[in-house]
Amino acid sequence: MKNLKRSIALLAVAALSVGALAACGDDEGASGDAEGSVYFLNWKPESEATYGEIAEKYTEETGVEVKVVTAASGTYEQTLQAEMTKSDAPTLFQINGPVGLVSWQEYAADLGETDFAKDLSDPGLALTGEDGTVYGVPLAVEGFGIIYNDAIMRDYFEMDGAKAASMDEINNFDKLKEVTDDMQARKADLGIDGVFASTSLATGEAWRWQTHLFNTPLYHEYQEKGITDAEEIEFTYSNEFKNIFDLYLTNSTVEKTLAPSKTVTDSMAEFATGKAAMVQNGNWAWSQIKDIEGNAVAEEDIKFLPIYSGVEGEEDLGINVGTEAFMAVNSQATEADQQATIDFVNWLFTDEEGMNYVTEDLGFIAPFKSFGDRTPADPLAKEINRYISDDSLTAVPWVFTTMPSAKFKDDFAQLLAQYASGNLEWAEVEEAVVANWATEKAAVGGN
């Protein structure tokens, strides 16, 4: 995809100062083992089972203990803060981009000389400090957009009076709205409960909207201003955010007032069982689709569509592509535990068996030269590759890593839930988002 490297590079933004937590290590390993051990605090709940299998396999082969703890959805930063205060702190953890690095740089070891850092297909993907020190290495390149069931869409296109003849015609918001409005009116004939799966706005479940969906208007505001971060925003593309958010709410499987009670699991189950034709999510959602009981979507029918919102020129945009979670090794851990952790990561991303887990079980598009042409077999990963290789489209990079704080996101989520419930006007949401951004940026910056 055109400008992918440049798009990913936008993640290297100026960081804001915040306080760091203290953590300490003993002379021996975290488990009291002088040979060292690994404690991995996992970011992704959907990967918990696979990481457990990986840990067991590595321990079986090497004798090195690997403990995996998975933070609940939306609680990673709080869990990390709590775990880092313990004597048996994580040795391998994940940093949420440049803003997260400010909190954790003191506790992130220099990874520049590790095999896996040197193996990056693009060294610019590494998370670095102002002095160029490599503090984090990405787990994967990922993407998100609107996932659709092509079988349902084909059924619609064959209907008399359909507003499009194929997905190729849906390349902007106006056409997307025209098609989905018509599909919603014909939902009974299509055998669905709604075009879009329910908009998950339950507490802790709104990250697809307050983070991922917000990425699009934030990216366009940054582009328009020629910046990569801001102490204050204007929410210039607020109306465009509202366009697509309203479309999700109104052409849904449920009444919009019920959205604040819905979870991501609810939403993915609706899509997987054929009750909805579309759902916004990323390539990591494949495991959430295939493992749901009653899954009725064929692999070959799972496709991606860019998130259109009404921005001028969006016909030339692809899906959102980037990286958020960077592996970091705890510099406060013992040397034995640090080395054991580095050895574990090297095995995962350079050993044949480890790479098989990464590609086939975790489903990661790994950003390492050792993987060559090896890519996940799952349909969403294939779709990411399809968009990346399409030179006619420009990636929408992940700039949401510049969002000021978890509190900003949580407050935004509450605003969206109140809007869906009919308790707030959109103008009130817009005003609060702008004010909260400035307040939180100032707070974390110590201004």
C-alpha positions as CSV (number, residue, x, y, z in Angstrom):
1,M,0.0,0.0,0.0
2,K,1.3,3.4,-1.0
3,N,3.0,5.4,1.8
4,L,2.8,2.5,4.3
5,K,6.2,3.2,5.7
6,R,5.5,6.9,6.0
7,S,2.1,6.2,7.5
8,I,3.7,3.9,10.2
9,A,6.4,6.5,10.8
10,L,3.7,9.0,11.9
11,L,3.5,7.0,15.1
12,A,6.9,8.4,16.2
13,V,5.4,11.5,17.7
14,A,6.7,13.9,20.3
15,A,6.0,12.4,23.7
16,L,4.5,14.0,26.8
17,S,6.1,13.7,30.3
18,V,4.4,11.7,33.0
19,G,5.7,10.1,36.2
20,A,7.0,6.6,36.2
21,L,6.4,3.8,38.6
22,A,9.1,2.2,40.7
23,A,10.0,-1.4,40.4
24,C,12.8,-3.5,41.7
25,G,14.5,-6.8,41.0
26,D,16.4,-9.4,43.0
27,D,19.8,-10.9,42.3
28,E,18.1,-14.1,41.2
29,G,15.4,-14.6,38.6
30,A,11.8,-13.6,39.2
31,S,11.0,-17.1,40.4
32,G,14.2,-17.4,42.4
33,D,15.8,-19.3,39.6
34,A,19.4,-18.1,38.9
35,E,18.9,-19.3,35.3
36,G,16.2,-16.8,34.8
37,S,12.5,-17.0,33.9
38,V,9.9,-15.1,31.9
39,Y,6.8,-13.3,33.0
40,F,4.8,-12.0,30.0
41,L,1.9,-9.6,30.7
42,N,-0.2,-10.0,27.6
43,W,-2.1,-7.2,25.9
44,K,-4.6,-9.1,23.8
45,P,-7.3,-11.2,25.6
46,E,-8.2,-12.9,22.3
47,S,-4.6,-14.4,22.2
48,E,-4.6,-15.6,25.8
49,A,-5.1,-19.3,25.0
50,T,-2.5,-19.4,22.3
51,Y,0.1,-17.6,24.4
52,G,-0.6,-20.3,27.1
53,E,0.2,-23.0,24.6
54,I,3.4,-21.2,23.5
55,A,4.6,-20.8,27.1
56,E,4.0,-24.5,27.8
57,K,5.8,-25.6,24.6
58,Y,8.8,-23.3,25.3
59,T,9.1,-24.6,28.9
60,E,8.9,-28.2,27.7
61,E,11.7,-27.6,25.2
62,T,14.0,-25.4,27.2
63,G,13.2,-25.9,30.8
64,V,12.7,-22.2,31.3
65,E,9.6,-21.1,33.1
66,V,7.3,-18.8,31.2
67,K,4.3,-17.3,33.0
68,V,1.6,-15.6,30.9
69,V,-0.9,-13.2,32.5
70,T,-3.5,-11.6,30.4
71,A,-5.1,-8.2,31.3
72,A,-8.8,-7.9,31.0
73,S,-10.1,-5.9,28.0
74,G,-9.4,-2.2,28.4
75,T,-7.4,-2.6,31.6
76,Y,-3.9,-3.2,30.4
77,E,-2.3,0.0,31.6
78,Q,-3.9,-0.3,35.1
79,T,-2.8,-3.9,35.3
80,L,0.7,-3.1,34.2
81,Q,1.0,-0.4,36.8
82,A,-0.2,-2.7,39.5
83,E,2.1,-5.6,38.4
84,M,5.2,-3.4,38.1
85,T,5.0,-2.5,41.8
86,K,5.5,-6.2,42.8
87,S,8.8,-7.8,43.4
88,D,7.8,-10.5,40.8
89,A,7.1,-7.9,38.1
90,P,6.6,-8.7,34.4
91,T,9.9,-9.2,32.5
92,L,8.1,-8.9,29.1
93,F,5.4,-6.3,28.7
94,Q,3.9,-4.1,26.0
95,I,4.1,-0.4,25.5
96,N,1.3,1.5,23.8
97,G,3.3,3.6,21.3
98,P,5.3,6.8,21.9
99,V,2.9,8.2,24.5
100,G,3.1,5.0,26.5
101,L,6.9,5.1,26.2
102,V,7.0,8.2,28.3
103,S,5.5,6.3,31.3
104,W,7.7,3.2,30.8
105,Q,11.0,4.3,29.2
106,E,12.9,4.0,32.5
107,Y,11.7,0.4,32.8
108,A,12.4,-0.6,29.2
109,A,15.8,-2.2,28.4
110,D,17.8,-1.2,25.3
111,L,16.9,-3.8,22.7
112,G,19.0,-2.5,19.9
113,E,21.4,-5.4,19.9
114,T,18.9,-8.2,20.2
115,D,18.4,-10.6,17.3
116,F,14.7,-9.8,16.9
117,A,15.3,-6.0,16.8
118,K,18.0,-6.4,14.1
119,D,15.6,-8.6,12.1
120,L,12.9,-6.0,11.7
121,S,11.9,-5.7,8.0
122,D,11.8,-1.9,8.5
123,P,14.0,-0.6,11.4
124,G,11.8,2.5,11.4
125,L,9.0,0.4,13.0
126,A,10.9,0.2,16.3
127,L,9.8,2.3,19.2
128,T,12.8,4.6,20.0
129,G,13.7,7.3,22.4
130,E,14.9,10.8,21.4
131,D,18.5,9.4,21.4
132,G,17.6,6.6,19.0
133,T,17.7,3.9,21.7
134,V,15.4,1.0,20.8
135,Y,13.0,0.4,23.7
136,G,10.2,-1.5,22.0
137,V,9.8,-3.8,19.0
138,P,6.4,-4.3,17.3
139,L,4.7,-7.7,17.6
140,A,2.8,-7.3,14.3
141,V,1.5,-5.0,11.7
142,E,-2.2,-4.9,12.0
143,G,-5.2,-3.3,10.3
144,F,-8.8,-2.5,11.0
145,G,-11.8,-1.4,9.0
146,I,-15.4,-2.6,8.3
147,I,-15.5,-6.4,8.1
148,Y,-18.3,-7.7,5.8
149,N,-19.9,-11.0,4.9
150,D,-19.6,-11.2,1.1
151,A,-22.3,-13.8,0.8
152,I,-24.9,-11.5,2.3
153,M,-23.7,-8.7,0.2
154,R,-24.0,-10.8,-3.0
155,D,-27.5,-11.7,-2.0
156,Y,-28.3,-8.0,-1.7
157,F,-26.7,-7.1,-5.0
158,E,-29.0,-9.6,-6.8
159,M,-32.1,-8.0,-5.4
160,D,-34.3,-5.9,-7.7
161,G,-33.5,-2.2,-7.2
162,A,-30.3,-2.8,-5.2
163,K,-28.3,0.5,-4.8
164,A,-25.1,-1.1,-6.1
165,A,-24.1,-4.1,-8.2
166,S,-20.9,-5.0,-6.4
167,M,-18.6,-4.0,-3.5
168,D,-16.4,-2.2,-6.0
169,E,-19.0,0.6,-6.2
170,I,-18.9,1.2,-2.5
171,N,-15.9,3.5,-2.2
172,N,-17.2,6.5,-0.3
173,F,-19.6,7.3,2.6
174,D,-22.6,8.4,0.4
175,K,-22.7,5.1,-1.4
176,L,-22.1,3.1,1.8
177,K,-25.0,4.9,3.4
178,E,-27.3,4.4,0.4
179,V,-26.6,0.7,0.3
180,T,-26.8,0.0,4.0
181,D,-30.0,2.1,4.4
182,D,-31.6,0.0,1.7
183,M,-30.3,-3.2,3.2
184,Q,-31.7,-2.3,6.6
185,A,-35.1,-1.8,5.0
186,R,-34.8,-5.2,3.4
187,K,-33.3,-7.0,6.4
188,A,-36.1,-9.5,6.7
189,D,-35.6,-10.6,3.1
190,L,-31.9,-10.8,3.6
191,G,-32.3,-12.9,6.7
192,I,-30.4,-10.6,9.0
193,D,-31.3,-8.6,12.2
194,G,-29.4,-5.6,10.9
195,V,-26.6,-4.5,8.6
196,F,-24.2,-3.6,11.3
197,A,-23.5,-5.7,14.4
198,S,-24.4,-3.9,17.6
199,T,-22.3,-1.0,18.6
200,S,-20.6,-2.1,21.8
201,L,-20.8,0.7,24.3
202,A,-20.8,-1.2,27.6
203,T,-18.2,-0.1,30.1
204,G,-14.7,-1.1,28.9
205,E,-16.1,-2.3,25.5
206,A,-16.1,1.0,23.5
207,W,-12.5,0.9,22.3
208,R,-13.6,0.3,18.7
209,W,-15.2,3.7,18.7
210,Q,-13.4,6.0,21.1
211,T,-10.0,4.8,19.8
212,H,-10.2,3.1,16.5
213,L,-13.1,5.0,14.9
214,F,-11.7,8.3,16.3
215,N,-8.4,7.5,14.4
216,T,-9.9,8.6,11.1
217,P,-11.0,12.1,12.0
218,L,-7.8,12.6,14.1
219,Y,-5.7,11.5,11.1
220,H,-7.4,13.9,8.8
221,E,-7.1,16.8,11.2
222,Y,-3.3,16.1,11.6
223,Q,-2.9,15.9,7.8
224,E,-4.8,19.2,7.3
225,K,-2.6,20.9,9.9
226,G,0.7,19.2,8.9
227,I,1.3,17.9,12.4
228,T,1.8,14.5,14.1
229,D,0.4,15.5,17.6
230,A,-1.3,18.4,19.3
231,E,-1.8,19.9,22.7
232,E,-5.3,20.9,21.6
233,I,-7.6,19.7,18.8
234,E,-10.5,21.2,17.1
235,F,-12.3,17.9,16.2
236,T,-12.4,19.3,12.7
237,Y,-13.9,16.2,11.3
238,S,-16.5,15.8,14.0
239,N,-19.4,15.6,11.5
240,E,-17.7,12.9,9.6
241,F,-17.2,10.9,12.8
242,K,-20.9,11.4,13.5
243,N,-21.8,10.3,10.0
244,I,-20.4,6.8,10.3
245,F,-21.2,6.4,14.0
246,D,-24.8,7.2,13.3
247,L,-24.8,4.8,10.5
248,Y,-23.6,2.0,12.8
249,L,-26.3,2.9,15.4
250,T,-29.3,3.2,13.1
251,N,-28.6,0.3,10.7
252,S,-27.9,-2.1,13.5
253,T,-29.2,-5.4,14.9
254,V,-30.5,-3.5,18.0
255,E,-32.1,-0.2,18.8
256,K,-29.4,2.4,19.4
257,T,-30.6,2.9,23.0
258,L,-29.5,-0.7,23.7
259,A,-25.9,-0.1,22.5
260,P,-24.6,0.9,26.0
261,S,-25.4,-2.6,27.2
262,K,-23.6,-4.4,24.4
263,T,-20.1,-5.9,24.4
264,V,-17.6,-6.7,21.7
265,T,-18.4,-10.4,22.2
266,D,-22.0,-9.7,21.5
267,S,-21.2,-7.8,18.4
268,M,-18.8,-10.4,17.0
269,A,-21.2,-13.2,17.7
270,E,-23.9,-11.4,15.7
271,F,-21.6,-11.2,12.8
272,A,-20.3,-14.7,13.1
273,T,-23.8,-16.3,13.2
274,G,-25.0,-14.3,10.2
275,K,-27.3,-11.9,12.0
276,A,-25.3,-8.9,10.7
277,A,-23.6,-8.2,7.4
278,M,-20.9,-5.9,8.7
279,V,-18.9,-5.1,11.8
280,Q,-16.1,-2.8,12.5
281,N,-13.0,-4.5,13.9
282,G,-9.4,-5.6,13.0
283,N,-7.7,-8.6,11.6
284,W,-7.3,-9.9,15.2
285,A,-11.1,-10.6,15.2
286,W,-10.7,-13.7,13.1
287,S,-10.3,-15.8,16.3
288,Q,-13.4,-14.2,17.7
289,I,-15.3,-15.2,14.5
290,K,-14.1,-18.7,13.9
291,D,-14.3,-19.9,17.5
292,I,-17.9,-18.7,18.1
293,E,-20.4,-21.5,18.4
294,G,-22.8,-21.5,15.5
295,N,-20.4,-19.6,13.2
296,A,-22.1,-19.4,9.8
297,V,-19.6,-17.3,7.8
298,A,-17.4,-19.0,5.3
299,E,-13.8,-18.0,5.4
300,E,-13.8,-17.0,1.7
301,D,-16.7,-14.6,2.4
302,I,-14.9,-12.5,5.1
303,K,-13.6,-9.3,3.6
304,F,-12.5,-5.8,4.6
305,L,-13.9,-2.4,3.6
306,P,-12.3,0.9,4.5
307,I,-14.1,3.1,7.0
308,Y,-15.8,5.8,5.0
309,S,-17.1,8.9,6.7
310,G,-17.6,11.6,4.1
311,V,-14.1,13.0,3.9
312,E,-13.2,14.5,0.5
313,G,-11.0,12.1,-1.5
314,E,-11.7,9.1,0.7
315,E,-12.1,7.0,-2.5
316,D,-8.3,6.8,-2.5
317,L,-8.0,5.6,1.1
318,G,-7.5,2.1,2.3
319,I,-8.0,0.6,5.7
320,N,-6.3,1.7,8.9
321,V,-2.9,0.0,9.1
322,G,-0.3,0.3,11.8
323,T,1.2,-1.1,15.0
324,E,0.3,-0.3,18.6
325,A,1.7,-2.9,20.9
326,F,5.5,-2.8,21.3
327,M,7.4,-5.6,23.2
328,A,9.6,-4.2,25.9
329,V,11.9,-6.1,28.3
330,N,11.9,-4.9,32.0
331,S,15.2,-3.3,32.6
332,Q,14.6,-3.5,36.4
333,A,14.5,-7.3,36.2
334,T,17.6,-9.3,37.0
335,E,20.1,-9.9,34.2
336,A,19.1,-13.6,34.2
337,D,15.5,-12.8,33.7
338,Q,16.2,-10.2,31.1
339,Q,18.3,-12.7,29.1
340,A,15.7,-15.4,29.5
341,T,13.1,-13.1,28.2
342,I,15.2,-12.0,25.2
343,D,15.9,-15.7,24.4
344,F,12.2,-16.4,24.6
345,V,11.3,-13.6,22.2
346,N,14.2,-14.6,19.8
347,W,12.7,-18.1,19.8
348,L,9.2,-16.9,19.1
349,F,10.2,-14.7,16.1
350,T,13.2,-16.6,14.6
351,D,12.8,-20.3,15.4
352,E,10.7,-22.3,12.9
353,E,8.4,-23.6,15.6
354,G,8.0,-20.2,17.2
355,M,7.3,-18.6,13.8
356,N,4.6,-21.2,13.1
357,Y,2.8,-20.1,16.3
358,V,3.1,-16.5,15.3
359,T,1.7,-16.9,11.8
360,E,-0.7,-19.8,12.2
361,D,-2.0,-19.6,15.7
362,L,-1.7,-15.9,16.7
363,G,-2.4,-14.9,13.1
364,F,0.1,-12.0,13.2
365,I,1.5,-10.3,10.1
366,A,5.0,-10.3,11.6
367,P,7.3,-7.4,10.7
368,F,10.5,-9.4,10.6
369,K,12.8,-10.4,7.7
370,S,13.0,-14.0,9.0
371,F,9.4,-14.6,8.1
372,G,10.0,-13.9,4.4
373,D,6.7,-14.5,2.5
374,R,5.2,-16.4,5.5
375,T,1.8,-14.8,6.2
376,P,-1.2,-16.0,8.2
377,A,-3.7,-18.1,6.4
378,D,-6.7,-16.5,8.0
379,P,-9.0,-14.4,5.7
380,L,-8.6,-11.1,7.5
381,A,-4.8,-11.3,7.4
382,K,-5.0,-12.0,3.7
383,E,-7.2,-8.9,3.4
384,I,-4.6,-6.8,5.1
385,N,-2.0,-8.1,2.7
386,R,-4.4,-7.3,-0.2
387,Y,-4.7,-3.7,0.9
388,I,-1.0,-3.3,1.7
389,S,-0.1,-4.4,-1.8
390,D,-2.6,-2.1,-3.5
391,D,-0.6,0.8,-4.7
392,S,-3.7,2.7,-5.8
393,L,-4.7,3.2,-2.1
394,T,-3.1,5.2,0.7
395,A,-3.1,3.7,4.2
396,V,-4.7,5.5,7.1
397,P,-2.0,5.3,9.8
398,W,-2.6,4.6,13.4
399,V,-2.3,8.1,15.0
400,F,-4.6,7.2,17.9
401,T,-1.5,6.4,19.9
402,T,-1.2,10.2,20.4
403,M,-4.4,10.3,22.4
404,P,-3.6,11.8,25.8
405,S,-4.7,9.2,28.3
406,A,-6.9,6.3,29.2
407,K,-9.1,8.8,31.1
408,F,-9.7,10.7,27.8
409,K,-10.7,7.5,26.1
410,D,-13.0,6.4,29.0
411,D,-14.7,9.8,29.1
412,F,-15.1,9.7,25.3
413,A,-16.7,6.3,25.6
414,Q,-19.2,7.6,28.2
415,L,-20.1,10.5,26.0
416,L,-20.8,8.2,23.1
417,A,-23.0,6.0,25.3
418,Q,-24.9,9.0,26.5
419,Y,-25.3,10.2,22.9
420,A,-26.6,6.7,21.8
421,S,-29.0,6.8,24.7
422,G,-30.4,10.1,23.6
423,N,-29.2,12.0,26.7
424,L,-26.7,14.2,24.9
425,E,-26.7,16.2,21.6
426,W,-23.8,15.7,19.3
427,A,-22.7,19.3,19.8
428,E,-22.2,18.5,23.5
429,V,-20.1,15.5,22.6
430,E,-17.9,17.5,20.3
431,E,-17.4,20.3,22.8
432,A,-16.5,17.8,25.6
433,V,-14.1,15.9,23.4
434,V,-12.2,19.1,22.5
435,A,-12.1,20.3,26.2
436,N,-11.1,16.9,27.6
437,W,-8.3,16.5,25.1
438,A,-6.7,19.8,26.1
439,T,-7.2,19.0,29.8
440,E,-5.7,15.6,29.6
441,K,-2.8,16.7,27.4
442,A,-1.9,19.4,30.0
443,A,-2.3,16.9,32.8
444,V,0.0,14.2,31.5
445,G,2.4,16.9,30.2
446,G,2.7,18.4,33.7
447,N,1.8,21.8,32.4
